[in-house]
Amino acid sequence: MVRTGTVYLVGAGPGDPDLLTLRAARLIESAGLIIHDGLVDRAILAMAGPDAELVSVAKSRARHTLPQDAINALLVREALAGRDVVRLKGGDPLVFGRGGEEAEACQAAGVPVEIVPGISAANGAAAAAQIALTHRDASSVVSFVAGQCKGLSEQDWAGLAGKGRTLVIYMGVKTAPQIAEKLMADGLSPEMPLAVIENASRPNMRVLRGPLAALPDLVVAERVKSPALIVIGEVTAREDIALAALVEAHA
Ligand code: SAH
């Protein structure tokens, strides 16, 4: 009887290979088969051994190479054939990574799964741009939401952004105008500061700032491309807050 392989759902972090966990790095270096997303940085894939088979199941809004069901089936098929599979995903596998669905498909087929966490884009981007997601003076709540088209208007974001709160939006570049409109319709000030962090932790990272009302223009004028995160809240203008506190203290 063929031994069933294990599927390792591995987070590859935001891009910089130095941000991999040791567990992820060891699995990548010793893998026979790596099934990866388009978001996984080339420098990370280059860590695989010379005999490793690399399979891309890249997904982007425009280009769907493999539907999710087919990815699930591929993982199960390889594991049942006896191969250990390193399923490599950008960021953390369980944050907007559909890792939950892949784990469920494997479990349903009797395939053992191990999940290796990764640094999610929000954490990687916050560190690289030196934005505190929470801050004693500015924010005690942080929320992660998905800004992609499907179902955006039905999503209830009321109360997630505003004074004392930080909202991190994944996959929001294309829908930036709808996002700004939605948040302002929920009562958020057009002046609320935000930062757009593109290619966080990679050599070509950019951090752009502006008020909420200017988000659609900012994205167009600066030609912001995926992958990028939108962080909304006073924490993105921390220096201003530090200054305001200072002025207050001396008033
Ligand atoms: N599982 C991933 C998220 C996948 S969804 C994670 O935990 O990070 C894909 C979205 O993640 C992108 O559209 C973008 O919003 C964000 N993202 C991923 N890597 C990024 C990076 N290096 N810089 C900025 N945003 C990134």
Residues whose N, C-alpha, C, O or C-beta is under 5 A from the ligand:
A	BS01	SAH	P14 G15 G90 G91 D92 P93 V95 F96 G97 I119 S120 A121 I169 Y170 M171 G172 I197 E198 N199 A200 S226 P227 A228 L229
